[in-house]
């Protein structure tokens, strides 16, 4: 009698993989959990990164802010570090530019006590690769042993200032050669640590320099080769213009701060868009700048802020709102404001922000499969095919292609 064959089911395969994963740093993810974020303190930048004004940078992926000097890259890192600590994360800050002191970080509200903050200084890419790979191995071994690991976040500020050993050796030897090893070393660094950081659920926030290509139509690209582009989940390019508020004095350099344009070059969490925000040298960042884009007459019933005029019918006392005017009418205050008065917490209250959230989230969200199928059905509808009585969808006539 022939032996009955058994089936090695998918459940058996899962059990086998689970046994193997417990012996190695392989992560089998079975948790259907929502992605969580760390606030940047700027509502529109949060939306650009995560499609939510209450979001921010992903708290388990690699995010890069790239741009020219003095565009606010490090400033954003300090904001994120402060807010990460509020979520219970410890901070490892790798300063390749030797540009900040612990005493100065305190001014940004960062807790620099040794129990919560570590400042590391080095600009040798090989040294950082060695340090991080060995450090992450220790953490992986602890996780494999079933031990809990304190939550943390890593900053690398900046990639553009990293030097390779060969670059330094050539300088010492007086050789004026182009270093072809630096980009490979940087790519190797991220290739080695990125997956380990993901396995350990540790976010990595990097800054980088940009430069113009020599193409016919020059483009902004990151320094350090393509390795950064491949490794990061989100890459935001920053550019700047002068911020003029009218309060500049004779000692100011023609401006009160910078107006920053942030463009999402790569983003897996939201549509690639661009937004603007302000960094004032005196008052810092205004988190509400840019929200007015969604305060339209069409959204007035939901949001309560738009360029509309309040009209009261003399006979019926009925109140209506007509589109127009140069001032912004704020319904919950029953008052109009100029644009320079708009961006304040008394206008953008928690209720207003909650009403804006679904509108902004939809704007920055990728379409779901269901939404794409619905749109396709609307575009290619039966009515369109039947609109022309002479059109036969089943016809094989060559006239269709002539």
LUMLO-344395 format. One record per residue (C-alpha): residue number from 1; chain; y, x negated, z negated; residue in three letters. Coordinates in Angstrom, 2 decimals, always signed. Layout:
REM residues N
{r NUM, "A", {Y, X, Z}, "ALA"};
...
REM end
This chain:
REM residues 402
{r 1, "A", {+0.00, +0.00, +0.00}, "UNK"};
{r 2, "A", {+3.33, -1.43, +1.08}, "UNK"};
{r 3, "A", {+5.75, -2.34, -1.68}, "UNK"};
{r 4, "A", {+8.77, -0.08, -1.73}, "UNK"};
{r 5, "A", {+11.93, -1.98, -0.90}, "UNK"};
{r 6, "A", {+14.75, -1.86, -3.41}, "UNK"};
{r 7, "A", {+18.46, -1.78, -2.64}, "UNK"};
{r 8, "A", {+20.83, -4.43, -3.93}, "UNK"};
{r 9, "A", {+23.78, -2.10, -4.37}, "UNK"};
{r 10, "A", {+27.49, -2.82, -4.41}, "UNK"};
{r 11, "A", {+27.37, -2.28, -8.18}, "UNK"};
{r 12, "A", {+24.82, -5.12, -8.35}, "UNK"};
{r 13, "A", {+27.14, -7.29, -6.29}, "UNK"};
{r 14, "A", {+30.00, -6.55, -8.70}, "UNK"};
{r 15, "A", {+27.91, -7.52, -11.72}, "UNK"};
{r 16, "A", {+26.91, -10.76, -10.03}, "UNK"};
{r 17, "A", {+30.51, -11.65, -9.25}, "UNK"};
{r 18, "A", {+31.58, -10.81, -12.80}, "UNK"};
{r 19, "A", {+29.00, -13.23, -14.20}, "UNK"};
{r 20, "A", {+30.22, -15.98, -11.85}, "UNK"};
{r 21, "A", {+33.91, -15.29, -12.58}, "UNK"};
{r 22, "A", {+33.41, -15.74, -16.33}, "UNK"};
{r 23, "A", {+32.36, -19.34, -15.70}, "UNK"};
{r 24, "A", {+35.29, -20.16, -13.42}, "UNK"};
{r 25, "A", {+38.99, -19.36, -13.08}, "UNK"};
{r 26, "A", {+38.32, -16.51, -10.68}, "UNK"};
{r 27, "A", {+40.07, -13.25, -11.46}, "UNK"};
{r 28, "A", {+38.43, -9.94, -10.59}, "UNK"};
{r 29, "A", {+41.17, -7.39, -11.04}, "UNK"};
{r 30, "A", {+40.00, -3.89, -11.94}, "UNK"};
{r 31, "A", {+43.13, -2.64, -13.69}, "UNK"};
{r 32, "A", {+45.05, -0.06, -11.64}, "UNK"};
{r 33, "A", {+48.33, -0.94, -13.30}, "UNK"};
{r 34, "A", {+51.94, -0.63, -12.25}, "UNK"};
{r 35, "A", {+53.77, -3.83, -11.40}, "UNK"};
{r 36, "A", {+56.32, -4.76, -14.05}, "UNK"};
{r 37, "A", {+59.58, -6.65, -13.69}, "UNK"};
{r 38, "A", {+62.22, -8.72, -15.49}, "UNK"};
{r 39, "A", {+65.82, -7.51, -15.29}, "UNK"};
{r 40, "A", {+68.41, -9.66, -13.46}, "UNK"};
{r 41, "A", {+71.32, -7.77, -15.10}, "UNK"};
{r 42, "A", {+72.45, -6.60, -11.64}, "UNK"};
{r 43, "A", {+71.31, -3.12, -10.61}, "UNK"};
{r 44, "A", {+71.54, -3.65, -6.84}, "UNK"};
{r 45, "A", {+69.79, -7.03, -7.02}, "UNK"};
{r 46, "A", {+67.03, -5.38, -9.04}, "UNK"};
{r 47, "A", {+66.67, -2.79, -6.27}, "UNK"};
{r 48, "A", {+66.65, -5.45, -3.56}, "UNK"};
{r 49, "A", {+63.79, -7.24, -5.33}, "UNK"};
{r 50, "A", {+61.75, -4.31, -6.63}, "UNK"};
{r 51, "A", {+63.10, -1.07, -5.07}, "UNK"};
{r 52, "A", {+64.23, +0.05, -8.53}, "UNK"};
{r 53, "A", {+67.58, -0.47, -10.25}, "UNK"};
{r 54, "A", {+65.56, -0.79, -13.47}, "UNK"};
{r 55, "A", {+63.26, -3.44, -11.95}, "UNK"};
{r 56, "A", {+64.07, -7.07, -11.09}, "UNK"};
{r 57, "A", {+61.91, -10.12, -10.42}, "UNK"};
{r 58, "A", {+58.15, -9.60, -10.57}, "UNK"};
{r 59, "A", {+56.78, -10.76, -13.92}, "UNK"};
{r 60, "A", {+53.60, -12.27, -12.44}, "UNK"};
{r 61, "A", {+54.64, -13.69, -9.06}, "UNK"};
{r 62, "A", {+56.81, -16.45, -7.55}, "UNK"};
{r 63, "A", {+60.43, -15.63, -6.71}, "UNK"};
{r 64, "A", {+62.90, -18.00, -4.99}, "UNK"};
{r 65, "A", {+66.70, -17.82, -4.92}, "UNK"};
{r 66, "A", {+68.00, -20.11, -2.16}, "UNK"};
{r 67, "A", {+71.54, -20.90, -1.12}, "UNK"};
{r 68, "A", {+74.38, -23.43, -1.04}, "UNK"};
{r 69, "A", {+75.99, -25.04, -4.08}, "UNK"};
{r 70, "A", {+77.84, -22.90, -6.63}, "UNK"};
{r 71, "A", {+76.47, -19.61, -5.32}, "UNK"};
{r 72, "A", {+75.03, -18.48, -8.67}, "UNK"};
{r 73, "A", {+71.38, -19.54, -8.39}, "UNK"};
{r 74, "A", {+71.17, -21.10, -11.85}, "UNK"};
{r 75, "A", {+73.29, -18.29, -13.29}, "UNK"};
{r 76, "A", {+70.65, -15.79, -12.17}, "UNK"};
{r 77, "A", {+67.95, -17.94, -13.76}, "UNK"};
{r 78, "A", {+69.78, -17.86, -17.09}, "UNK"};
{r 79, "A", {+70.06, -14.07, -16.93}, "UNK"};
{r 80, "A", {+66.35, -13.73, -16.16}, "UNK"};
{r 81, "A", {+65.40, -16.21, -18.91}, "UNK"};
{r 82, "A", {+67.40, -14.26, -21.48}, "UNK"};
{r 83, "A", {+65.85, -10.94, -20.43}, "UNK"};
{r 84, "A", {+62.35, -12.46, -20.31}, "UNK"};
{r 85, "A", {+62.76, -13.52, -23.93}, "UNK"};
{r 86, "A", {+63.74, -9.94, -24.78}, "UNK"};
{r 87, "A", {+60.35, -8.91, -23.37}, "UNK"};
{r 88, "A", {+58.61, -11.40, -25.66}, "UNK"};
{r 89, "A", {+58.11, -14.23, -23.16}, "UNK"};
{r 90, "A", {+58.61, -17.90, -23.97}, "UNK"};
{r 91, "A", {+60.54, -20.00, -21.46}, "UNK"};
{r 92, "A", {+59.58, -23.30, -19.79}, "UNK"};
{r 93, "A", {+62.64, -24.53, -17.88}, "UNK"};
{r 94, "A", {+62.19, -27.49, -15.50}, "UNK"};
{r 95, "A", {+65.63, -28.92, -14.74}, "UNK"};
{r 96, "A", {+65.39, -31.30, -11.76}, "UNK"};
{r 97, "A", {+69.17, -31.65, -11.52}, "UNK"};
{r 98, "A", {+69.78, -32.77, -15.14}, "UNK"};
{r 99, "A", {+72.62, -30.23, -15.11}, "UNK"};
{r 100, "A", {+72.38, -28.13, -18.27}, "UNK"};
{r 101, "A", {+72.28, -28.79, -22.01}, "UNK"};
{r 102, "A", {+70.55, -26.73, -24.68}, "UNK"};
{r 103, "A", {+73.89, -26.08, -26.35}, "UNK"};
{r 104, "A", {+75.24, -24.62, -23.10}, "UNK"};
{r 105, "A", {+72.20, -22.39, -22.60}, "UNK"};
{r 106, "A", {+72.99, -20.75, -25.95}, "UNK"};
{r 107, "A", {+76.24, -19.48, -24.42}, "UNK"};
{r 108, "A", {+74.16, -17.41, -21.99}, "UNK"};
{r 109, "A", {+72.37, -15.71, -24.86}, "UNK"};
{r 110, "A", {+69.18, -17.75, -24.49}, "UNK"};
{r 111, "A", {+67.23, -18.59, -27.64}, "UNK"};
{r 112, "A", {+66.63, -22.34, -27.30}, "UNK"};
{r 113, "A", {+64.62, -22.75, -30.51}, "UNK"};
{r 114, "A", {+61.47, -24.90, -29.98}, "UNK"};
{r 115, "A", {+59.26, -21.89, -30.70}, "UNK"};
{r 116, "A", {+60.66, -19.99, -27.70}, "UNK"};
{r 117, "A", {+62.16, -22.48, -25.24}, "UNK"};
{r 118, "A", {+61.18, -25.81, -23.66}, "UNK"};
{r 119, "A", {+63.58, -27.81, -21.46}, "UNK"};
{r 120, "A", {+61.80, -30.32, -19.19}, "UNK"};
{r 121, "A", {+63.71, -32.86, -17.09}, "UNK"};
{r 122, "A", {+62.20, -34.57, -14.06}, "UNK"};
{r 123, "A", {+62.87, -34.70, -10.35}, "UNK"};
{r 124, "A", {+59.67, -36.43, -9.20}, "UNK"};
{r 125, "A", {+57.52, -33.91, -7.37}, "UNK"};
{r 126, "A", {+54.32, -35.88, -8.07}, "UNK"};
{r 127, "A", {+55.08, -36.04, -11.80}, "UNK"};
{r 128, "A", {+55.75, -32.31, -11.97}, "UNK"};
{r 129, "A", {+52.58, -31.59, -10.00}, "UNK"};
{r 130, "A", {+50.53, -33.71, -12.42}, "UNK"};
{r 131, "A", {+52.15, -32.15, -15.48}, "UNK"};
{r 132, "A", {+51.83, -28.55, -14.29}, "UNK"};
{r 133, "A", {+48.25, -28.88, -12.99}, "UNK"};
{r 134, "A", {+47.04, -30.41, -16.26}, "UNK"};
{r 135, "A", {+49.03, -27.92, -18.33}, "UNK"};
{r 136, "A", {+47.65, -24.96, -16.39}, "UNK"};
{r 137, "A", {+44.09, -26.31, -16.69}, "UNK"};
{r 138, "A", {+44.42, -26.25, -20.47}, "UNK"};
{r 139, "A", {+45.62, -22.64, -20.34}, "UNK"};
{r 140, "A", {+42.80, -21.64, -17.98}, "UNK"};
{r 141, "A", {+40.21, -23.21, -20.30}, "UNK"};
{r 142, "A", {+41.69, -21.28, -23.21}, "UNK"};
{r 143, "A", {+41.51, -18.04, -21.23}, "UNK"};
{r 144, "A", {+37.92, -18.73, -20.14}, "UNK"};
{r 145, "A", {+37.05, -19.30, -23.79}, "UNK"};
{r 146, "A", {+38.34, -15.80, -24.54}, "UNK"};
{r 147, "A", {+41.46, -16.92, -26.40}, "UNK"};
{r 148, "A", {+44.79, -15.10, -26.22}, "UNK"};
{r 149, "A", {+47.70, -16.97, -24.59}, "UNK"};
{r 150, "A", {+51.34, -16.34, -25.48}, "UNK"};
{r 151, "A", {+53.31, -14.80, -22.62}, "UNK"};
{r 152, "A", {+55.61, -17.23, -20.85}, "UNK"};
{r 153, "A", {+57.76, -17.73, -17.76}, "UNK"};
{r 154, "A", {+58.41, -20.95, -15.79}, "UNK"};
{r 155, "A", {+61.65, -21.91, -14.03}, "UNK"};
{r 156, "A", {+62.02, -24.71, -11.47}, "UNK"};
{r 157, "A", {+65.71, -25.43, -10.91}, "UNK"};
{r 158, "A", {+65.76, -26.70, -8.24}, "UNK"};
{r 159, "A", {+63.23, -27.44, -5.50}, "UNK"};
{r 160, "A", {+65.92, -29.02, -3.34}, "UNK"};
{r 161, "A", {+66.53, -31.81, -5.86}, "UNK"};
{r 162, "A", {+62.89, -32.93, -5.98}, "UNK"};
{r 163, "A", {+62.21, -36.47, -4.76}, "UNK"};
{r 164, "A", {+58.88, -38.04, -3.81}, "UNK"};
{r 165, "A", {+57.56, -41.38, -5.06}, "UNK"};
{r 166, "A", {+57.72, -42.76, -1.51}, "UNK"};
{r 167, "A", {+61.37, -41.76, -1.18}, "UNK"};
{r 168, "A", {+62.20, -43.67, -4.37}, "UNK"};
{r 169, "A", {+60.07, -46.69, -3.42}, "UNK"};
{r 170, "A", {+61.73, -46.91, +0.00}, "UNK"};
{r 171, "A", {+65.15, -46.84, -1.65}, "UNK"};
{r 172, "A", {+64.17, -49.63, -4.05}, "UNK"};
{r 173, "A", {+62.77, -51.72, -1.18}, "UNK"};
{r 174, "A", {+65.91, -51.15, +0.88}, "UNK"};
{r 175, "A", {+64.07, -49.19, +3.55}, "UNK"};
{r 176, "A", {+66.19, -46.59, +5.28}, "UNK"};
{r 177, "A", {+63.35, -44.40, +6.55}, "UNK"};
{r 178, "A", {+62.97, -40.64, +6.74}, "UNK"};
{r 179, "A", {+60.49, -39.57, +4.08}, "UNK"};
{r 180, "A", {+57.78, -37.48, +5.75}, "UNK"};
{r 181, "A", {+55.71, -37.19, +2.56}, "UNK"};
{r 182, "A", {+58.18, -35.13, +0.49}, "UNK"};
{r 183, "A", {+57.58, -31.79, +2.24}, "UNK"};
{r 184, "A", {+53.81, -32.30, +2.01}, "UNK"};
{r 185, "A", {+54.07, -33.13, -1.69}, "UNK"};
{r 186, "A", {+56.16, -30.00, -2.38}, "UNK"};
{r 187, "A", {+53.75, -27.84, -0.39}, "UNK"};
{r 188, "A", {+50.85, -29.34, -2.34}, "UNK"};
{r 189, "A", {+52.62, -28.62, -5.64}, "UNK"};
{r 190, "A", {+52.90, -24.90, -4.93}, "UNK"};
{r 191, "A", {+49.47, -24.69, -3.32}, "UNK"};
{r 192, "A", {+47.94, -26.07, -6.52}, "UNK"};
{r 193, "A", {+49.91, -24.18, -9.17}, "UNK"};
{r 194, "A", {+50.67, -20.84, -7.53}, "UNK"};
{r 195, "A", {+47.17, -19.34, -7.82}, "UNK"};
{r 196, "A", {+46.75, -20.68, -11.36}, "UNK"};
{r 197, "A", {+50.04, -19.08, -12.41}, "UNK"};
{r 198, "A", {+48.81, -15.81, -10.93}, "UNK"};
{r 199, "A", {+45.49, -16.09, -12.75}, "UNK"};
{r 200, "A", {+47.35, -16.67, -16.01}, "UNK"};
{r 201, "A", {+49.91, -13.94, -15.26}, "UNK"};
{r 202, "A", {+52.85, -16.36, -15.52}, "UNK"};
{r 203, "A", {+55.90, -15.71, -13.31}, "UNK"};
{r 204, "A", {+57.61, -18.64, -11.56}, "UNK"};
{r 205, "A", {+61.32, -18.46, -10.71}, "UNK"};
{r 206, "A", {+62.65, -21.20, -8.41}, "UNK"};
{r 207, "A", {+66.00, -22.13, -6.92}, "UNK"};
{r 208, "A", {+66.39, -24.06, -3.70}, "UNK"};
{r 209, "A", {+69.01, -25.49, -1.38}, "UNK"};
{r 210, "A", {+69.60, -24.27, +2.17}, "UNK"};
{r 211, "A", {+70.89, -25.94, +5.32}, "UNK"};
{r 212, "A", {+71.71, -24.98, +8.90}, "UNK"};
{r 213, "A", {+69.23, -25.77, +11.66}, "UNK"};
{r 214, "A", {+70.34, -27.61, +14.81}, "UNK"};
{r 215, "A", {+69.20, -24.76, +17.08}, "UNK"};
{r 216, "A", {+71.36, -23.16, +19.75}, "UNK"};
{r 217, "A", {+71.87, -20.35, +17.24}, "UNK"};
{r 218, "A", {+71.75, -22.13, +13.85}, "UNK"};
{r 219, "A", {+69.86, -20.43, +11.04}, "UNK"};
{r 220, "A", {+69.77, -20.96, +7.28}, "UNK"};
{r 221, "A", {+66.48, -22.46, +6.13}, "UNK"};
{r 222, "A", {+65.20, -23.81, +2.82}, "UNK"};
{r 223, "A", {+64.85, -27.48, +2.04}, "UNK"};
{r 224, "A", {+61.45, -28.93, +1.19}, "UNK"};
{r 225, "A", {+59.43, -27.67, +4.14}, "UNK"};
{r 226, "A", {+57.53, -24.44, +4.77}, "UNK"};
{r 227, "A", {+55.32, -24.59, +1.69}, "UNK"};
{r 228, "A", {+57.84, -22.63, -0.36}, "UNK"};
{r 229, "A", {+58.00, -19.88, +2.28}, "UNK"};
{r 230, "A", {+54.25, -19.38, +2.19}, "UNK"};
{r 231, "A", {+53.81, -19.46, -1.60}, "UNK"};
{r 232, "A", {+56.60, -17.16, -2.77}, "UNK"};
{r 233, "A", {+56.21, -13.40, -2.98}, "UNK"};
{r 234, "A", {+59.98, -12.88, -2.80}, "UNK"};
{r 235, "A", {+62.64, -15.11, -1.25}, "UNK"};
{r 236, "A", {+66.32, -14.20, -1.50}, "UNK"};
{r 237, "A", {+68.98, -16.12, +0.41}, "UNK"};
{r 238, "A", {+72.42, -16.18, -1.22}, "UNK"};
{r 239, "A", {+75.80, -16.81, +0.39}, "UNK"};
{r 240, "A", {+79.29, -16.57, -1.07}, "UNK"};
{r 241, "A", {+82.89, -15.64, -0.43}, "UNK"};
{r 242, "A", {+85.98, -15.77, -2.62}, "UNK"};
{r 243, "A", {+86.41, -12.96, -5.14}, "UNK"};
{r 244, "A", {+90.05, -11.94, -5.41}, "UNK"};
{r 245, "A", {+90.99, -9.51, -8.16}, "UNK"};
{r 246, "A", {+94.76, -9.92, -8.14}, "UNK"};
{r 247, "A", {+94.70, -11.50, -11.59}, "UNK"};
{r 248, "A", {+94.57, -15.11, -10.34}, "UNK"};
{r 249, "A", {+97.09, -17.51, -11.89}, "UNK"};
{r 250, "A", {+98.64, -20.71, -10.53}, "UNK"};
{r 251, "A", {+95.75, -22.82, -11.79}, "UNK"};
{r 252, "A", {+92.99, -20.77, -10.14}, "UNK"};
{r 253, "A", {+91.50, -22.01, -6.88}, "UNK"};
{r 254, "A", {+92.71, -18.95, -4.97}, "UNK"};
{r 255, "A", {+90.01, -16.74, -6.49}, "UNK"};
{r 256, "A", {+88.69, -15.28, -9.74}, "UNK"};
{r 257, "A", {+85.05, -15.90, -8.90}, "UNK"};
{r 258, "A", {+82.60, -15.39, -6.06}, "UNK"};
{r 259, "A", {+81.40, -12.42, -4.03}, "UNK"};
{r 260, "A", {+77.70, -13.02, -3.40}, "UNK"};
{r 261, "A", {+75.68, -11.62, -0.51}, "UNK"};
{r 262, "A", {+71.94, -11.55, -1.23}, "UNK"};
{r 263, "A", {+69.53, -11.18, +1.71}, "UNK"};
{r 264, "A", {+65.82, -10.65, +1.15}, "UNK"};
{r 265, "A", {+64.18, -13.03, +3.60}, "UNK"};
{r 266, "A", {+60.72, -12.20, +2.29}, "UNK"};
{r 267, "A", {+59.74, -9.37, -0.01}, "UNK"};
{r 268, "A", {+56.37, -7.76, -0.67}, "UNK"};
{r 269, "A", {+57.80, -5.21, -3.12}, "UNK"};
{r 270, "A", {+60.68, -3.66, -1.17}, "UNK"};
{r 271, "A", {+62.17, -3.45, +2.32}, "UNK"};
{r 272, "A", {+64.08, -6.59, +3.32}, "UNK"};
{r 273, "A", {+67.73, -5.61, +2.94}, "UNK"};
{r 274, "A", {+71.01, -7.21, +1.90}, "UNK"};
{r 275, "A", {+73.31, -6.35, -1.01}, "UNK"};
{r 276, "A", {+76.49, -7.73, -2.56}, "UNK"};
{r 277, "A", {+77.41, -8.47, -6.16}, "UNK"};
{r 278, "A", {+80.26, -10.22, -7.96}, "UNK"};
{r 279, "A", {+80.32, -13.10, -10.42}, "UNK"};
{r 280, "A", {+83.69, -13.28, -12.16}, "UNK"};
{r 281, "A", {+84.48, -16.64, -13.78}, "UNK"};
{r 282, "A", {+86.00, -14.84, -16.77}, "UNK"};
{r 283, "A", {+83.96, -11.68, -17.29}, "UNK"};
{r 284, "A", {+80.67, -12.67, -15.67}, "UNK"};
{r 285, "A", {+78.68, -10.28, -13.49}, "UNK"};
{r 286, "A", {+79.48, -6.59, -13.13}, "UNK"};
{r 287, "A", {+76.07, -4.83, -12.97}, "UNK"};
{r 288, "A", {+77.45, -1.69, -11.28}, "UNK"};
{r 289, "A", {+78.94, -3.24, -8.13}, "UNK"};
{r 290, "A", {+77.27, -1.88, -5.00}, "UNK"};
{r 291, "A", {+76.04, +1.39, -6.49}, "UNK"};
{r 292, "A", {+78.94, +3.17, -4.77}, "UNK"};
{r 293, "A", {+77.07, +2.79, -1.44}, "UNK"};
{r 294, "A", {+74.82, +5.64, -2.56}, "UNK"};
{r 295, "A", {+77.61, +7.77, -4.05}, "UNK"};
{r 296, "A", {+78.11, +9.77, -0.87}, "UNK"};
{r 297, "A", {+79.23, +13.38, -0.38}, "UNK"};
{r 298, "A", {+75.62, +14.18, +0.60}, "UNK"};
{r 299, "A", {+74.42, +12.91, -2.78}, "UNK"};
{r 300, "A", {+77.29, +14.39, -4.79}, "UNK"};
{r 301, "A", {+75.30, +17.33, -6.19}, "UNK"};
{r 302, "A", {+72.69, +14.92, -7.58}, "UNK"};
{r 303, "A", {+74.89, +12.00, -8.59}, "UNK"};
{r 304, "A", {+78.28, +13.54, -9.33}, "UNK"};
{r 305, "A", {+80.33, +10.67, -7.87}, "UNK"};
{r 306, "A", {+81.79, +10.59, -4.35}, "UNK"};
{r 307, "A", {+84.98, +10.52, -2.32}, "UNK"};
{r 308, "A", {+85.56, +14.26, -2.54}, "UNK"};
{r 309, "A", {+88.40, +16.55, -3.55}, "UNK"};
{r 310, "A", {+88.04, +19.26, -6.15}, "UNK"};
{r 311, "A", {+89.16, +22.64, -4.80}, "UNK"};
{r 312, "A", {+89.63, +25.73, -6.99}, "UNK"};
{r 313, "A", {+89.88, +29.14, -5.31}, "UNK"};
{r 314, "A", {+92.95, +30.85, -6.79}, "UNK"};
{r 315, "A", {+91.47, +34.30, -6.54}, "UNK"};
{r 316, "A", {+87.87, +33.74, -7.65}, "UNK"};
{r 317, "A", {+88.36, +30.50, -9.63}, "UNK"};
{r 318, "A", {+85.31, +29.18, -7.81}, "UNK"};
{r 319, "A", {+85.12, +25.37, -7.76}, "UNK"};
{r 320, "A", {+84.05, +23.57, -4.60}, "UNK"};
{r 321, "A", {+84.23, +19.95, -3.44}, "UNK"};
{r 322, "A", {+85.47, +18.88, -0.02}, "UNK"};
{r 323, "A", {+84.75, +15.52, +1.55}, "UNK"};
{r 324, "A", {+87.75, +13.24, +1.96}, "UNK"};
{r 325, "A", {+90.40, +11.29, +0.15}, "UNK"};
{r 326, "A", {+90.71, +7.65, -0.89}, "UNK"};
{r 327, "A", {+89.82, +8.12, -4.56}, "UNK"};
{r 328, "A", {+86.43, +8.66, -6.18}, "UNK"};
{r 329, "A", {+85.91, +11.92, -8.02}, "UNK"};
{r 330, "A", {+83.64, +11.63, -11.08}, "UNK"};
{r 331, "A", {+82.25, +15.05, -11.96}, "UNK"};
{r 332, "A", {+81.19, +14.37, -15.56}, "UNK"};
{r 333, "A", {+84.71, +13.11, -16.35}, "UNK"};
{r 334, "A", {+86.39, +15.72, -14.10}, "UNK"};
{r 335, "A", {+88.75, +13.02, -12.87}, "UNK"};
{r 336, "A", {+89.45, +10.82, -9.84}, "UNK"};
{r 337, "A", {+89.51, +7.02, -9.89}, "UNK"};
{r 338, "A", {+90.54, +4.18, -7.60}, "UNK"};
{r 339, "A", {+87.79, +1.84, -6.39}, "UNK"};
{r 340, "A", {+88.81, -0.97, -8.74}, "UNK"};
{r 341, "A", {+88.35, +1.41, -11.70}, "UNK"};
{r 342, "A", {+84.94, +2.65, -10.60}, "UNK"};
{r 343, "A", {+82.46, +0.06, -11.82}, "UNK"};
{r 344, "A", {+82.28, +0.73, -15.54}, "UNK"};
{r 345, "A", {+79.70, +2.16, -17.97}, "UNK"};
{r 346, "A", {+81.84, +5.22, -18.68}, "UNK"};
{r 347, "A", {+81.47, +6.20, -15.00}, "UNK"};
{r 348, "A", {+77.95, +4.93, -14.30}, "UNK"};
{r 349, "A", {+76.39, +6.45, -17.39}, "UNK"};
{r 350, "A", {+72.65, +6.43, -18.08}, "UNK"};
{r 351, "A", {+72.44, +9.96, -16.67}, "UNK"};
{r 352, "A", {+74.19, +8.90, -13.45}, "UNK"};
{r 353, "A", {+71.93, +5.85, -13.13}, "UNK"};
{r 354, "A", {+68.84, +8.02, -13.65}, "UNK"};
{r 355, "A", {+70.05, +10.33, -10.87}, "UNK"};
{r 356, "A", {+70.70, +7.38, -8.55}, "UNK"};
{r 357, "A", {+67.30, +5.78, -9.21}, "UNK"};
{r 358, "A", {+65.13, +8.02, -6.95}, "UNK"};
{r 359, "A", {+67.72, +7.89, -4.15}, "UNK"};
{r 360, "A", {+67.94, +4.10, -4.22}, "UNK"};
{r 361, "A", {+64.20, +3.68, -4.73}, "UNK"};
{r 362, "A", {+63.45, +5.74, -1.62}, "UNK"};
{r 363, "A", {+65.96, +3.71, +0.40}, "UNK"};
{r 364, "A", {+64.33, +0.37, -0.49}, "UNK"};
{r 365, "A", {+60.69, +1.56, -0.43}, "UNK"};
{r 366, "A", {+58.23, +0.91, +2.36}, "UNK"};
{r 367, "A", {+56.77, +4.08, +3.84}, "UNK"};
{r 368, "A", {+53.35, +5.08, +2.51}, "UNK"};
{r 369, "A", {+50.44, +5.68, +4.87}, "UNK"};
{r 370, "A", {+50.85, +9.42, +4.32}, "UNK"};
{r 371, "A", {+54.54, +9.26, +5.19}, "UNK"};
{r 372, "A", {+53.88, +7.19, +8.33}, "UNK"};
{r 373, "A", {+51.24, +9.66, +9.53}, "UNK"};
{r 374, "A", {+53.61, +12.56, +8.90}, "UNK"};
{r 375, "A", {+56.39, +10.82, +10.81}, "UNK"};
{r 376, "A", {+54.07, +10.05, +13.70}, "UNK"};
{r 377, "A", {+53.00, +13.68, +13.87}, "UNK"};
{r 378, "A", {+56.63, +14.74, +13.95}, "UNK"};
{r 379, "A", {+57.45, +12.30, +16.76}, "UNK"};
{r 380, "A", {+54.38, +13.06, +18.86}, "UNK"};
{r 381, "A", {+54.13, +16.80, +18.36}, "UNK"};
{r 382, "A", {+52.25, +19.38, +20.31}, "UNK"};
{r 383, "A", {+55.55, +21.05, +21.25}, "UNK"};
{r 384, "A", {+56.73, +17.88, +23.01}, "UNK"};
{r 385, "A", {+53.59, +17.75, +25.14}, "UNK"};
{r 386, "A", {+53.84, +21.42, +26.02}, "UNK"};
{r 387, "A", {+57.58, +21.30, +26.73}, "UNK"};
{r 388, "A", {+56.97, +20.41, +30.38}, "UNK"};
{r 389, "A", {+54.67, +23.02, +31.96}, "UNK"};
{r 390, "A", {+53.77, +20.60, +34.78}, "UNK"};
{r 391, "A", {+52.68, +17.84, +32.39}, "UNK"};
{r 392, "A", {+48.91, +17.53, +31.94}, "UNK"};
{r 393, "A", {+47.84, +15.14, +29.19}, "UNK"};
{r 394, "A", {+44.34, +15.00, +30.66}, "UNK"};
{r 395, "A", {+45.52, +14.20, +34.17}, "UNK"};
{r 396, "A", {+44.32, +10.93, +35.69}, "UNK"};
{r 397, "A", {+46.92, +11.09, +38.44}, "UNK"};
{r 398, "A", {+48.50, +7.78, +39.38}, "UNK"};
{r 399, "A", {+51.82, +9.63, +39.53}, "UNK"};
{r 400, "A", {+52.06, +9.19, +35.76}, "UNK"};
{r 401, "A", {+52.55, +5.47, +36.27}, "UNK"};
{r 402, "A", {+54.74, +5.48, +39.36}, "UNK"};
REM end
